[in-house]
Amino acid sequence: MQITPSQKKSVLWMLVGGAAGYAYYHFVGCSSGTCAITSNPVLSSVWGAAMGFFSFQSFFNKSSKNKKMDIQEFLQKGAKIVDVRTPEEFSMGHIAGSVNIPLQDLVARFSEVENMKAPIIFCCASGNRSGQATHFAQGRNLDCTNGGGWSSLNRLV
């Protein structure tokens, strides 16, 4: 399994956060033992690692303006849209021409995505499942991006 640069940065920020959490425990922490997190070095370090990870995600992810440009570039390259919602959700509304491959089936049906021979834009209801699909596919060197929620993506298409 190949580790992407983004994953390396996430791990780095988790380590920095974990070290900061331990430093907080050591220098500031709650010595009375009544504080659930800061009175325990392990919990303080884990909490710091989580905060480091989420800080990286929120501060360093692409802005929505860049995301729109990214989507437009993918569309200009002839991208295919893969909707990873359930078949029930897909039947309630979807982007014309999109293909429904539910997230839970993506691993088993990944060859279908690879055989599309085009860049892929994943979408779902909110962007969470399509983010997971994008992460999985990028780890397999597929040219893809997270299009987010299908209804907002539909306005760009």
C-alpha positions in Angstrom: 0.0 0.0 0.0 1.4 3.4 -1.0 1.2 6.3 1.4 0.2 9.6 -0.2 1.8 12.9 0.6 -1.5 14.0 2.2 -1.5 11.0 4.5 2.1 11.7 5.5 1.2 15.3 6.4 -1.8 14.0 8.4 0.4 11.7 10.4 3.0 14.5 10.9 0.3 16.8 12.3 -1.0 13.9 14.5 2.5 13.5 15.9 2.9 17.2 16.5 -0.5 17.3 18.2 0.3 14.3 20.3 3.6 15.9 21.4 1.7 19.2 22.2 -0.9 17.2 24.1 1.8 15.5 26.2 3.5 18.9 26.8 0.2 20.4 27.9 -0.2 17.5 30.4 3.4 17.8 31.6 3.5 21.6 32.0 -0.1 22.7 32.6 -2.2 19.6 33.2 -4.6 19.0 36.0 -2.7 17.7 39.0 -5.9 17.0 41.1 -6.9 14.1 38.8 -10.4 15.5 38.3 -9.8 16.5 34.7 -10.8 13.7 32.4 -8.2 14.4 29.7 -5.4 16.5 31.1 -4.7 14.4 34.2 -3.7 11.4 32.2 -0.6 11.6 29.9 -2.0 9.0 27.4 -5.4 10.7 27.1 -3.8 14.1 26.8 -1.5 12.9 24.0 -4.3 11.1 22.1 -6.5 14.2 22.4 -3.7 16.4 21.1 -3.1 13.9 18.2 -6.8 14.1 17.3 -6.7 17.9 17.4 -3.6 18.0 15.3 -5.2 15.8 12.7 -8.4 17.8 12.6 -6.5 21.1 12.5 -4.6 19.8 9.5 -7.8 18.8 7.8 -9.6 22.1 8.4 -6.7 24.5 7.8 -4.9 22.8 4.8 -7.7 21.4 2.7 -8.6 23.1 -0.6 -10.9 26.1 -0.4 -14.3 25.8 -2.1 -13.2 28.1 -4.8 -10.3 25.8 -5.7 -12.6 22.8 -5.4 -14.9 24.4 -8.1 -11.9 25.0 -10.4 -10.7 21.4 -9.7 -14.2 20.0 -10.7 -14.2 22.2 -13.8 -10.8 20.9 -14.8 -11.9 17.3 -14.3 -15.1 17.9 -16.4 -13.0 19.4 -19.2 -10.9 16.2 -19.2 -14.1 14.2 -19.8 -14.5 13.0 -16.2 -17.1 10.4 -15.3 -19.3 10.9 -12.3 -19.7 8.0 -9.8 -22.4 8.4 -7.2 -21.5 6.4 -4.1 -24.9 6.7 -2.4 -27.2 3.7 -1.9 -29.5 2.7 -4.8 -32.5 4.0 -2.9 -30.9 7.4 -2.5 -29.8 7.4 -6.1 -33.3 6.6 -7.3 -34.6 9.7 -5.5 -32.5 12.0 -7.7 -29.1 12.0 -9.3 -26.9 13.7 -11.9 -27.8 12.8 -15.4 -25.3 10.3 -16.8 -23.8 9.5 -13.4 -23.1 5.9 -12.5 -24.3 4.5 -9.1 -21.7 2.4 -7.3 -22.6 2.4 -3.6 -19.6 3.0 -1.3 -20.1 -0.4 0.4 -19.7 -2.1 -3.1 -16.8 0.1 -4.3 -14.0 -2.4 -3.4 -15.7 -5.3 -5.1 -16.7 -3.2 -8.2 -13.5 -1.1 -8.4 -12.6 -2.6 -11.8 -15.7 -1.0 -13.2 -14.4 2.4 -12.1 -10.9 1.7 -13.5 -12.4 0.6 -16.8 -14.1 4.0 -17.3 -10.8 5.1 -18.7 -11.4 8.7 -17.6 -10.9 10.9 -14.6 -13.5 10.2 -11.9 -15.6 12.6 -9.8 -17.1 10.9 -6.8 -20.3 12.3 -5.2 -22.8 11.4 -2.6 -25.3 13.2 -0.4 -22.9 15.5 1.6 -19.3 14.7 0.5 -18.4 12.4 3.3 -18.8 9.0 1.5 -17.4 10.5 -1.7 -14.4 11.6 0.3 -13.9 8.1 1.5 -14.2 6.8 -2.1 -11.8 9.4 -3.3 -9.3 8.5 -0.6 -9.6 4.8 -1.5 -9.3 5.4 -5.2 -6.3 7.8 -5.0 -4.5 5.2 -2.9 -4.8 3.0 -6.0 -3.4 5.7 -8.3 -6.8 6.6 -9.9 -7.1 10.2 -11.2 -10.2 11.3 -9.2 -11.6 14.0 -7.0 -14.3 14.5 -4.4 -17.2 16.3 -6.0 -19.1 16.5 -2.6 -22.8 16.5 -2.5 -24.6 15.5 -5.7 -27.0 18.4 -5.7 -24.3 21.1 -5.5 -22.2 19.2 -8.0 -25.2 19.0 -10.3 -25.2 22.8 -10.5 -21.6 22.8 -11.7 -22.1 20.1 -14.4 
